[in-house]
Amino acid sequence: MVLERSCRVEDGACRHLLVWRAGPGWRMVSSAVLGGGLGDREWVVNAQVRPGYGRMDPDRHLAELATAHGLTGPGAGLMTAAQVDAVTWACDAGAIAVVTAGIGVPSWAAAPEPAAAHGPGTINILAVVPVAVSDAGLVNLLATATEAKVQALLDAGYDCSGTPSDAVCVAVRRARPGESAEPFGGPRSPWGARVARAVHAAVREGAEADRARRARGPVPDHAYPRPGCRRTYELADAQLP
C-alpha cells in the first residue's frame, strides 16, 4: 500500500495532506466529511487544516483538494488539525491501519457535559482489508475499529474514548461476480481481529507520540513548501496495491 504526503499553501502556511490512491474495486464505509456513508470509493484524503478551522463547507474544500491532486471519481475526505506528518500505521496479516492522532480535546462519548477545548486534535483512522466483505460485515468492521481505538487510548494512559471530531474509514475489496464475501467483521472474526490489532497498535503509537509532542510545545508553521514536505510511505504489506 502506497501512501502519499503532499502539501499546499493555505491560510498563510504550508499545510500537509495524506493521499491513498486506492483505485477501482474498493468499497468503503466512513464517517468522512466528504464521501461518508457506504459505497464504492477510489481514494482517501486526510487533510491537515489550521487550528480553529471555521469553513462551513468542508466537503467542498476537500473536493477542491482532491481535484488539485488529480483525484477523480468517488472518494472519501477527512480533516484534522493534528500533524499528519506524525502518521502511524500497523499491519496485521493483511489488514492495515493508518492513523493521525491529535488528542487536544479528550472526552468520553457519554460525557454529561461538553468537553472543554484544550487545543487542536482529531483521531482519524483508515483501516484497509484486502478481501471482499459483506456490507453488514463492513459496518461491523467500523465498529470494531472504534472499539480498538478506545482500548488503545486506555492502554496509552488516556482517560477518554476519543475526541469529539474523530473519524473512521474502513475499506474492503468489492466482491467480484461469483465471489463469496466475508460475512462478519466483529473482533472475533478473522478479519475483524486483524483490524482490531492493527488499529490498536497504530492508535496507541500515535497517542503516545502526540503526548510527547504536546510536552515539547507547538510545531511552528512554515510559509511555503520545503523539499521534505512531499514524500511517499511504503506500507509493508504485499497484499495491497
C-alpha positions as CSV (number, residue, x, y, z in Angstrom):
1,M,0.0,0.0,0.0
2,V,1.4,3.4,-1.0
3,L,0.5,6.5,1.0
4,E,1.5,9.9,-0.3
5,R,2.1,13.0,1.7
6,S,1.5,16.2,-0.3
7,C,1.1,19.9,0.6
8,R,-0.4,23.2,-0.4
9,V,-0.3,26.8,0.8
10,E,-3.4,27.7,2.8
11,D,-4.2,30.3,5.5
12,G,-0.6,31.7,5.3
13,A,1.2,28.4,5.8
14,C,2.2,25.2,4.1
15,R,-0.4,22.6,5.1
16,H,0.1,18.9,4.5
17,L,-2.3,16.1,3.5
18,L,-2.2,12.3,3.1
19,V,-3.5,10.6,-0.1
20,W,-4.3,7.0,-0.7
21,R,-5.0,6.3,-4.4
22,A,-6.8,3.1,-4.0
23,G,-8.2,2.9,-7.5
24,P,-11.4,1.0,-8.6
25,G,-12.6,-2.2,-6.9
26,W,-12.9,-0.9,-3.3
27,R,-16.0,-0.5,-1.1
28,M,-15.8,1.8,2.0
29,V,-17.8,2.8,5.0
30,S,-16.9,6.0,6.8
31,S,-17.9,9.0,8.8
32,A,-15.8,11.2,6.5
33,V,-16.8,14.8,5.8
34,L,-16.7,14.1,2.1
35,G,-17.9,10.8,0.7
36,G,-19.1,9.5,4.0
37,G,-21.5,6.6,4.3
38,L,-21.3,3.3,2.5
39,G,-20.4,2.9,-1.2
40,D,-17.7,2.3,-3.8
41,R,-14.8,4.7,-3.3
42,E,-11.4,5.1,-5.2
43,W,-9.3,7.3,-2.9
44,V,-9.0,8.7,0.6
45,V,-7.6,12.1,1.5
46,N,-6.7,13.2,5.1
47,A,-6.0,16.9,5.1
48,Q,-4.4,19.0,7.8
49,V,-6.1,22.3,8.4
50,R,-5.3,25.2,10.7
51,P,-6.3,25.2,14.3
52,G,-9.7,26.9,14.7
53,Y,-10.7,25.9,11.1
54,G,-14.0,27.6,10.5
55,R,-15.2,27.0,6.9
56,M,-18.8,25.9,6.7
57,D,-18.2,23.9,3.5
58,P,-15.5,21.3,4.4
59,D,-16.9,18.9,1.9
60,R,-16.3,21.4,-0.9
61,H,-12.9,22.3,0.5
62,L,-11.9,18.6,0.4
63,A,-13.3,18.1,-3.1
64,E,-11.1,21.0,-4.3
65,L,-8.1,19.5,-2.7
66,A,-8.8,16.1,-4.3
67,T,-9.2,17.8,-7.7
68,A,-6.0,19.7,-7.3
69,H,-4.2,16.3,-6.7
70,G,-5.6,14.7,-9.8
71,L,-8.2,12.5,-7.9
72,T,-11.3,11.7,-9.9
73,G,-14.3,9.5,-9.2
74,P,-15.9,8.9,-5.8
75,G,-13.6,9.2,-2.7
76,A,-13.6,9.9,1.0
77,G,-12.1,13.1,2.5
78,L,-11.2,13.6,6.2
79,M,-9.8,16.6,8.1
80,T,-7.7,17.2,11.1
81,A,-5.8,20.0,12.9
82,A,-3.3,17.4,14.1
83,Q,0.1,16.9,12.4
84,V,-0.4,14.5,9.6
85,D,3.4,14.2,9.3
86,A,3.2,12.2,12.5
87,V,1.1,9.5,10.8
88,T,1.4,6.0,12.3
89,W,0.4,2.7,10.8
90,A,0.4,-1.0,11.7
91,C,-0.1,-4.2,9.7
92,D,-1.6,-7.5,10.9
93,A,-1.8,-10.4,8.5
94,G,-3.1,-8.4,5.6
95,A,-5.1,-5.7,7.5
96,I,-3.6,-2.2,7.6
97,A,-4.5,0.7,9.9
98,V,-3.3,4.2,9.2
99,V,-3.8,6.8,11.9
100,T,-3.3,10.5,12.5
101,A,-3.7,11.3,16.2
102,G,-4.3,14.6,17.9
103,I,-5.8,14.4,21.4
104,G,-6.3,18.1,22.2
105,V,-9.9,17.6,23.3
106,P,-10.1,14.2,25.1
107,S,-13.6,13.3,26.0
108,W,-15.9,10.4,26.8
109,A,-18.7,9.7,24.3
110,A,-21.4,9.7,27.0
111,A,-20.0,12.7,29.0
112,P,-22.7,14.6,30.8
113,E,-21.3,18.0,29.7
114,P,-19.4,19.0,26.5
115,A,-15.7,18.7,27.0
116,A,-13.7,22.0,27.3
117,A,-11.4,22.7,24.4
118,H,-7.7,22.1,25.1
119,G,-6.3,22.6,21.7
120,P,-6.5,21.1,18.2
121,G,-6.9,17.4,17.7
122,T,-8.7,14.6,16.0
123,I,-8.1,10.9,15.7
124,N,-8.6,9.9,12.0
125,I,-8.4,6.1,11.2
126,L,-8.2,4.4,7.9
127,A,-8.4,0.6,8.0
128,V,-7.9,-1.5,4.9
129,V,-8.8,-5.1,4.3
130,P,-7.7,-6.8,1.1
131,V,-10.7,-9.2,0.7
132,A,-14.4,-8.8,0.0
133,V,-16.6,-8.3,3.0
134,S,-20.4,-8.0,3.1
135,D,-21.9,-4.6,3.8
136,A,-23.1,-5.8,7.2
137,G,-19.6,-7.1,7.9
138,L,-18.1,-3.8,6.7
139,V,-20.2,-1.8,9.1
140,N,-19.2,-4.3,11.8
141,L,-15.5,-3.6,10.9
142,L,-16.1,0.1,11.5
143,A,-17.5,-0.6,15.0
144,T,-14.6,-3.0,15.7
145,A,-12.0,-0.3,14.7
146,T,-13.7,2.2,17.0
147,E,-13.6,-0.3,19.9
148,A,-9.9,-0.9,19.3
149,K,-9.3,2.8,19.3
150,V,-10.8,3.2,22.7
151,Q,-8.8,0.2,24.0
152,A,-5.6,1.8,22.7
153,L,-6.3,5.1,24.3
154,L,-6.9,3.5,27.7
155,D,-3.8,1.4,27.3
156,A,-1.8,4.6,26.5
157,G,-3.0,6.1,29.7
158,Y,-5.7,8.4,28.4
159,D,-9.0,8.9,30.3
160,C,-11.2,9.2,27.3
161,S,-12.9,7.4,24.5
162,G,-11.6,9.8,21.8
163,T,-12.2,13.4,20.8
164,P,-15.5,14.9,19.6
165,S,-14.3,15.1,16.0
166,D,-12.8,11.6,15.4
167,A,-13.5,9.9,12.1
168,V,-13.1,6.3,10.8
169,C,-12.9,5.0,7.3
170,V,-12.8,1.2,6.5
171,A,-12.0,-0.1,3.0
172,V,-12.5,-3.6,1.7
173,R,-12.3,-5.2,-1.7
174,R,-15.5,-5.1,-3.8
175,A,-16.8,-8.7,-4.4
176,R,-16.2,-9.9,-8.0
177,P,-19.0,-11.8,-9.8
178,G,-19.5,-15.2,-8.1
179,E,-17.1,-14.4,-5.3
180,S,-18.2,-15.0,-1.7
181,A,-17.8,-12.1,0.7
182,E,-16.7,-12.5,4.3
183,P,-19.9,-12.2,6.3
184,F,-18.5,-10.9,9.6
185,G,-16.3,-8.0,10.9
186,G,-16.6,-8.3,14.7
187,P,-13.5,-8.6,16.9
188,R,-13.5,-12.4,17.0
189,S,-14.0,-12.8,13.2
190,P,-10.7,-13.4,11.3
191,W,-10.5,-10.0,9.6
192,G,-12.2,-8.1,12.5
193,A,-9.5,-9.4,14.8
194,R,-6.7,-8.3,12.4
195,V,-8.2,-4.9,12.0
196,A,-8.6,-4.5,15.8
197,R,-5.0,-5.4,16.4
198,A,-3.7,-3.1,13.6
199,V,-5.9,-0.2,14.8
200,H,-4.9,-0.7,18.4
201,A,-1.2,-0.7,17.6
202,A,-1.4,2.4,15.3
203,V,-3.6,4.4,17.7
204,R,-1.6,3.6,20.7
205,E,1.7,4.6,19.0
206,G,0.1,7.8,17.7
207,A,-1.5,8.7,21.1
208,E,1.8,8.3,22.9
209,A,3.7,10.3,20.3
210,D,1.0,13.1,20.5
211,R,1.5,13.3,24.2
212,A,5.3,13.7,23.7
213,R,4.8,16.4,21.0
214,R,2.5,18.4,23.2
215,A,5.0,18.3,26.0
216,R,7.6,19.8,23.6
217,G,5.3,22.6,22.5
218,P,3.7,23.5,19.2
219,V,5.4,23.0,15.9
220,P,5.9,26.3,14.1
221,D,4.4,26.7,10.7
222,H,6.4,27.4,7.6
223,A,5.1,29.6,4.9
224,Y,6.0,27.7,1.7
225,P,6.6,24.1,0.8
226,R,10.1,22.7,1.6
227,P,11.9,19.8,-0.2
228,G,10.8,17.4,2.6
229,C,7.1,18.3,2.5
230,R,6.3,15.8,-0.2
231,R,7.1,12.1,0.4
232,T,5.9,8.6,-0.1
233,Y,5.3,6.0,2.5
234,E,5.6,2.3,1.5
235,L,3.4,0.5,4.0
236,A,4.8,-3.0,4.4
237,D,2.1,-5.4,3.1
238,A,2.4,-7.2,-0.2
239,Q,-1.3,-7.9,-0.4
240,L,-2.3,-4.3,-1.1
241,P,-1.6,-2.2,-4.2
